């Protein structure tokens, strides 16, 4: 019921305000390429990829499409929603346009509301004007107050009321432009007002730079770094949980070597991982110097990146298995052990120098053990080695 009420409210909010007062039956038409050549005694509604209206409309006109051309007069209000909008006829009521490129060639006797990427109005507006677009051009003035939000704004013609402009780029006034009210604008630079322009109510300029100051830049930098760290830690947690849950025997084999092997064996595994992590980039550079070795260097680079990634993740899983054995007395590795260990490792790396050193030692050990396990898997000496993977 609430969705129905919301839909009905949205429908009547988007429709022109005079829709309920229109006389005569309404006409509805829809097609991929639609040409409306029959006049409507009441409201007219049209939809299509390409819509062209060439017949007068006695009531309101509402069109939704990809490309819309309104080339017939409308006595009521007009609502146009499209990627490209062209109004080529006199609009007696209000005109509301939402699209990418909006071009208005004939007068609008009511109010004008236009939202788009670029808005070009060469027909005088009798009512008020509200425009929000990247590029805005008014070439024939307006009889009512004008409010514009845009990047580059160009004004020309005779304006009877006040003009308020907020521009992130430039405000330009053409020669002989007349503003009988006040020009109030906010922009990074003052507008170049020609000597032939007349502004009866005076000019009120506010300098506004849309580039952040030093304090704001620092805040944005901290927020960006925080978001990056959060995304990195979250991705590592998910990956550690997946690997620990999908390959528990491999995680248990790495943890078993860390808990049961002698310190000498642990040190050798760590030195093996350290040697691979340091020597492989040098080998890749040497191979890349020869034409024949480029292909082999590319394959080794992919394998190296995969090893570094797995070593970093299993370093967190190893830390989680240590917690599981120490506090829960459990030798099996579960997925949440990997998540907990990776979280702890991510927090440890935030500690300057010491945290990075500890993380590197765990990563080097994991890389050395992974190399030994992969070697035993490729060249097994017993029947139980493949089961670890």
Secondary structure as GFF3:
##gff-version 3
##sequence-region A 1 389
A	DSSP	alpha_helix	2	14	.	.	.	ID=ss1
A	DSSP	three_ten_helix	19	21	.	.	.	ID=ss2
A	DSSP	beta_strand	27	30	.	.	.	ID=ss3
A	DSSP	beta_strand	33	36	.	.	.	ID=ss4
A	DSSP	beta_strand	44	53	.	.	.	ID=ss5
A	DSSP	beta_strand	61	70	.	.	.	ID=ss6
A	DSSP	beta_strand	78	87	.	.	.	ID=ss7
A	DSSP	beta_strand	95	104	.	.	.	ID=ss8
A	DSSP	beta_strand	112	115	.	.	.	ID=ss9
A	DSSP	beta_strand	118	121	.	.	.	ID=ss10
A	DSSP	beta_strand	129	138	.	.	.	ID=ss11
A	DSSP	beta_strand	146	155	.	.	.	ID=ss12
A	DSSP	beta_strand	158	159	.	.	.	ID=ss13
A	DSSP	beta_strand	163	167	.	.	.	ID=ss14
A	DSSP	beta_strand	171	173	.	.	.	ID=ss15
A	DSSP	beta_strand	178	179	.	.	.	ID=ss16
A	DSSP	beta_strand	183	187	.	.	.	ID=ss17
A	DSSP	beta_strand	198	199	.	.	.	ID=ss18
A	DSSP	beta_strand	203	207	.	.	.	ID=ss19
A	DSSP	alpha_helix	214	246	.	.	.	ID=ss20
A	DSSP	alpha_helix	248	260	.	.	.	ID=ss21
A	DSSP	alpha_helix	263	288	.	.	.	ID=ss22
A	DSSP	alpha_helix	293	323	.	.	.	ID=ss23
A	DSSP	pi_helix	324	328	.	.	.	ID=ss24
A	DSSP	alpha_helix	335	348	.	.	.	ID=ss25
A	DSSP	alpha_helix	354	378	.	.	.	ID=ss26
A	DSSP	three_ten_helix	385	388	.	.	.	ID=ss27
###
